[in-house]
Structures are given as structure tokens and as C-alpha cells.
Amino acid sequence: MGCSNSTSVRRSTFKPSSRPCKTGYMVYSDGSNKWKKVFVVLFQDSMIAWFESPKKKTPIAYTVLKDVCSMLVVGPVCKRIPNSPQKIPKKLSFSYMIAFPQ
């Protein structure tokens, strides 16, 4: 689930202005029942960028969460977000889900 619309997700000129604070793999859905595994970097200024792999230098896309999200939802509450996927991959749990509703 994502908080950003097509105008807030950027796909070019990636120049982070702060240091990374968290990195790791994540699976995401755009609201459909399709899920994709990506490598994610969260920066101190709330920029989040997702990459095909940790070795890639250019992200698939990125956005600044503080500019596009009014709230962050964590855990089973994510099921209540409008248009949230009700089916998730078998090895995943709603307990570990994060949603960035618009």
C-alpha cells in the first residue's frame, strides 16, 4: 500500500539530502493483490527509495513521506485502510505491515 500518487512518486534525479537510517527488503502492493519484493532505503529526512537490489545505485522510484503522507498505519489496523489488499502472501503477516494512506 502506498501513500503517494503518480505525481509524488519520482523516478529521476535521485539525490538524497540526508543519511540512510534503515535499509532492508520489503514487499509492497499498490492496492492490487500483486506484491513485489524490493530493497528499500529510508533516509533521515523521511525520503524512502526502493531499488531492484542493494547493488543498484538508481532507485525504481522514491518519495518523501513527510510531504505526501498525513499518517502512518502499522500492524493489523492496515486492514481498515480503504482499498487495502485483503490477501497477502502466505509467509507474511498483517502484524508486520506498514501502510502510508493518502
N, C-alpha and C positions, 0 to 999 in steps of 0.2 A: 504494500500500500504506500502511496506517496502523497506528499503534500503539495507537490508542485504541478503547475500546468505547463503546457508546452512552451510558454514564454519565459518561465522562470528556470527551466532546466537548460543549462548552457552546454554547448557541445564544442566550443572552440576557445582559443586564448585562455588556457588554463594557467594561471599564475597565482598560487596560494600566497596570502599575505601573512600567514602565521604558521606555527609548527604543528605537525600532526600530534594528536593526543591519544588516539585509538586507531588500531588497524585490525582487519580480520575479514574473514569470509562472511557473506550474508546471502540469503536468498530473498528475492523480492518479487512482488507482484504489482502490476499496475492497476489492480482491481479486478482483473480477469482471474480465471483459475489456472493461468500459466505462471510458472515460477522459474526464475533464472538465478544461478549461482554466480556471484561476482565478488571481487575483492574490494573492500571499502576502506577509505581513509577519512576519518573525522578530524578536522583541524580545530585549533583553539578558538577561532573566530566563528565557529558553527558551520563552516563550509564542509560539505560532505561530497566526496567524489567516489565514483565507482569505476573499477577497471576490470578488464578481462582477466588479468592475472597480476600478482605483485611485481612482476618484472616490467610491466608496461609503464611507460612514462606519461602517456597521454590517456586521460580517462575517457570512458564511453560517454559520460556526462557528469555534471556536477551542479550543485545549487548551494545557496547559503540559507540554512534553515531559519535563522532569525528573521530573514526578510520574507519568507514565504509561509511560515507556519504560525498559527495562532496558539497551538497547543501540541503536546507530545503525549501519546497514549501508550501505556506499557501493560503487557500481560493480557489476561482474558477479557479485559474491557475492550480490547481491539475488535472483538466480535460485534460490538454495538455500533461501530463506525459505519455510516451509510456506504453502500457499495463495497464493503469489505468481503474478501473471499471467504466463503464458509467451509471450503475444502482446502486443507493444507497438506503438503507432502507427509507421508506416513511417519518419517523419522523426526518430524518437527512437532512442536507443541505451542499452543497459544500462550503458555506461560512465559515463553521467551520472545514473544512478538513485540515489535515496536511499530506504531503507526504514526504517520505525520499527516493528520487530516487537514484539508484546506480550510 
